[in-house]
Amino acid sequence: MRKKSDLPAKDCVVCGRPFVWRKKWEKVWNEVKYCSDACRMRKGAR
């Protein structure tokens, strides 16, 4: 089992907050841009 601090992280393109890898994103990690559904919905508001 990995520690959370050992997981890869990215910054959200909308809010700029860092977020870490999740198991459900395992196959699409390279395409993940947003930290949450709320940020994904706000993507065009900027």
N, C-alpha and C positions, 0 to 999 in steps of 0.2 A: 504494500500500500504506500502510495506517495503522500508526502506532506503537501498541504495546499501551497506553501511557499515554493515548492519545487515545480509546480505546474506552469506552463507557458501563459503569458499574459499579453493583452492588447489594450489600447486606449480606444474608447468609443468615439466614432467620428462626429457624433452630434453633441454630446455633453462633455467629452474629454476625460471621463472617469476611466480608471483602469478596471478591467475585468479579467477573470481567469478562465482557463479551459474548463469545459464541462463535458461529461461523458456523452451527452446527446449530440454534441458538436464534433465528435471524434472524426467523422468522415468528411465534414465540411468546414473544418477549422480555418482553412485559407480564405473562405468566402465570408466568414462571420465578421461584421463591421459594427454591430450595435450591441450595447450591453443589455438592453431590455426591449420588450415590445413597445413600450412607451416611446423610447428613442427611435425605434424603427418607424413609428407612426409620425413622429415630428421631423423626419429627415428632410422634408420639403419646406418646412416652416422657416428655415434659416435663410 
